[in-house]
Amino acid sequence: MIDEALSYARVEVRDFLGVQDTEVMAGNVQVLKEGNNRGAYLSLINVEEETTLKNGDHYIRQNNQVRYKEPPLFVNLYVLCAFDFENYNTSLLRLSQTTELFQSKRVFSSENQRPSNQFPTGLDKLIFDYYNLNFEQLNHLWGVLGSPYLPSLYYKIRMVKIQRNVTEAGPEISSIHVGTTIQ
């Protein structure tokens, strides 16, 4: 699911910017930079569990049977969008355009998909929230990435649902009997 979410976002950015497919890349910023590739980079920098949606049901009804199924895991993806075009002003323009994309359309789902970029079937929706980093966090991030600073944006992509479709049959509890023994 994570790979599908990032691939989908890459195509949305590419199409909105109106650039060639090779000018918007998804992957590790350092590896992309070493290849002397120019353009926009989308790089996953962290995955976080969405704990507010953690308490789901463990049982589902299926064909008049009760089945055990682990509730889905919802994760948030922290994605770096970095811009390294030939001209610094072009990088700033692409940064601004990407900000406009996610400001004008924060929620992506199958209901608002474009015909040229089908929304992944395994995902319910993706919500893009701008994420602020202070100077110290920014310094640490770029230090960990091992790359010189590039004009960049950070987004928290919410509601990525991960669930394997495995269920186990179990008997339905139809009544409870309480027995006591007095000695």
HELIX and SHEET records of a PDB file:
HELIX    1   1 ILE A    2  LEU A   17  1                                  16    
HELIX    2   2 ASP A   21  GLU A   23  5                                   3    
HELIX    3   3 VAL A   29  GLU A   34  1                                   6    
HELIX    4   4 THR A   51  LEU A   53  5                                   3    
HELIX    5   5 TYR A   88  SER A  104  1                                  17    
HELIX    6   6 SER A  110  ASN A  112  5                                   3    
HELIX    7   7 PHE A  135  LEU A  145  1                                  11    
SHEET    1   A 6 VAL A  24  ALA A  26  0                                        
SHEET    2   A 6 GLY A  39  GLU A  49  1                                        
SHEET    3   A 6 LEU A  73  ASP A  84 -1                                        
SHEET    4   A 6 SER A 152  ILE A 162 -1                                        
SHEET    5   A 6 LYS A 125  TYR A 130 -1                                        
SHEET    6   A 6 VAL A 107  SER A 109 -1                                        
SHEET    1   B 3 TYR A  59  GLN A  62  0                                        
SHEET    2   B 3 GLN A  65  TYR A  68 -1                                        
SHEET    3   B 3 GLU A 168  GLY A 170 -1                                        
END                                                                             
